[in-house]
């Protein structure tokens, strides 16, 4: 028998009974194990003589002291150190991953959502006024360069062309008449020249006869013959003068004919220009596409009367580009030719390849209708935006509907 102290009074209990009682309980936890060790230790300890106590004062119960084995108390501290070490390693790995992500995927890129698709939108307007006889295109239809879009009633223009052609024929006839008259008058000039030569010969002959009669005198010829010779010489000289005057008149008429020819030729050229203009106006009744593209913003209908220069529709070509308004602080490392990845709001699952084409020499507000005047009032510095032109390299973009004004998000690799 062994003596065990569990309460205020001494209780004797065999060791085997103590062990049997402990085994009959539920599975032991740490506290139960400590209690068992304590009871076992006390059971094995020899009984000490009880200390004298006053009979009137009962002994207060002493709490049992529970101690943990050395091996059990060191395990939690080691476990805490391992957990702290694992948490530090995880934080370090997360920081390293964040740094690598920033260096590889954030720092080398510049992006903005202030970017849109642009294109050369060509407004189509008639060059002549008239009523629309036929409308040959639909909204959003793709057309080729030179394809007829609409037909203006050509009746008035055909009539004008016929009139101008008639005027051309008349002016050409007047030119031919002037040329013929010049030929006739030129022949008259030659004839008058011959008459002058003949009159000059007759005058010379008459003058020679008169001189011979004057040399002989009245001894060989009569006075009447002398007078007749003198009269004939003076008459021949007068005929020479008359012939020369006729020659001058013929030459003047020939000059007038040449002027008439030039006038008729000018009239012919004017008539030809009028005919050409009439032909152009007739051709302008067919409004054709200046380039290939898609019909947009159509405002004309069949039967409408249109004026010269009135916008009827617009053509949007297939070739488009992107204008991205980057902040001026984002342009530090941006250069022409750098690769760009473009994401479009219409096709968010597709990434298009592109490149920086050029950077505008000036901010957007500087070219606005009312540019800012920073020299007046209170100045507040605002980060400006600069338009950057980006050209698509991906040929697959032609298979998608891309139009001016669509929103995109470009990402430029600047490093």
ZIQUIJO-V447237 format. One record per pair of residues at least 12 apart in sequence whose ideal C-beta (glycine too) atoms are under 7 Angstrom apart, sorted by the first residue. I is the first residue (numbers start at 1). GAP is how many residues later the second one is. Records with the same first field share a line. If there is no record, write none. Layout:
I: GAP / GAP
This chain:
1: 13
2: 12 / 13 / 41 / 42
3: 44
4: 35 / 38 / 39
5: 37
7: 54
8: 51 / 53
15: 28
18: 21 / 25
22: 14
30: 42
31: 35
34: 32 / 33 / 34
35: 29 / 31
38: 26 / 28
107: 308
108: 305 / 306 / 307
109: 302 / 303 / 304 / 305
110: 216 / 220 / 224 / 302 / 304
111: 298 / 299 / 300
112: 212 / 213 / 214 / 298
113: 296
114: 211 / 271
115: 207 / 208 / 209 / 210 / 293 / 294 / 295
116: 207 / 289 / 290 / 291 / 292
117: 203 / 205 / 285 / 286 / 287 / 288 / 289 / 291
118: 202 / 203 / 204 / 205 / 286
119: 197 / 198 / 200 / 201 / 285
120: 197
121: 193 / 195 / 283
122: 168 / 169 / 171 / 192 / 193
123: 188 / 191
124: 25 / 163 / 188 / 189 / 190 / 191
125: 184 / 185 / 186 / 187
126: 26 / 158 / 161 / 180 / 182 / 184 / 186
127: 157 / 181
128: 24 / 29 / 153 / 156 / 157 / 180
129: 177 / 178 / 179
130: 22 / 23 / 155 / 176
131: 21 / 22 / 172 / 174
132: 18 / 20 / 168 / 170 / 171 / 172 / 174
133: 18 / 19 / 20
134: 16 / 17 / 168
135: 15 / 165 / 166 / 167
136: 12 / 13 / 14
137: 12 / 158
138: 157
139: 156 / 159
140: 154 / 155 / 156
141: 154
142: 152
143: 146 / 149 / 150 / 152
144: 145 / 148
145: 144 / 145 / 146 / 147
146: 142 / 143
147: 141 / 142
148: 138 / 140
149: 138 / 139 / 140
150: 137 / 150
151: 134 / 135
152: 133 / 135
154: 128 / 131
157: 121 / 124 / 125 / 128
158: 124
160: 118 / 121
161: 114 / 117 / 118 / 121
164: 107 / 110 / 111 / 114
165: 110
167: 104 / 107
168: 100 / 103 / 104 / 107
171: 93 / 96 / 97 / 100
172: 96
174: 90 / 93
175: 86 / 89 / 90 / 93
178: 79 / 82 / 83 / 86
179: 82
181: 76 / 79
182: 72 / 75 / 76 / 79
185: 65 / 68 / 69 / 72
186: 68
188: 62 / 65
189: 58 / 61 / 62 / 65
192: 51 / 54 / 55 / 58
193: 54
195: 48 / 51
196: 44 / 47 / 48 / 51
199: 37 / 40 / 41 / 44
200: 40
202: 34 / 37
203: 33 / 34 / 36 / 37
206: 26 / 27 / 30
207: 26
209: 20 / 23
210: 19 / 20 / 23
213: 12 / 13 / 16
214: 12
289: 26
291: 24 / 26
292: 25
293: 22 / 23 / 24 / 25
294: 21 / 22
295: 18 / 20
296: 17 / 18 / 20
297: 16 / 17
298: 15
299: 13 / 14
300: 12 / 13
316: 87 / 88
318: 80
320: 82
321: 68 / 69 / 70 / 71
322: 20 / 32 / 68 / 86 / 88
323: 64 / 66
324: 64 / 66 / 86
325: 39 / 60 / 62
326: 59 / 60 / 62
327: 56 / 58
328: 55 / 56 / 58
329: 54
331: 28 / 55
333: 81 / 82
334: 22 / 25 / 78 / 80
335: 21
336: 20 / 21 / 22 / 23
337: 18 / 19
338: 17 / 18 / 74 / 75 / 76
339: 16 / 74
340: 14 / 15 / 16 / 50 / 70 / 71 / 72
341: 12 / 70
342: 12 / 50 / 66 / 68
343: 65 / 66
344: 62 / 64
345: 62
346: 60
347: 53
352: 40 / 42 / 45
353: 40 / 41
354: 36 / 37 / 38 / 39
355: 36 / 38
356: 32 / 34 / 56
357: 32 / 33 / 34
358: 31
359: 27 / 29
360: 26 / 27
363: 21 / 22 / 23
364: 21 / 23
365: 19
390: 20
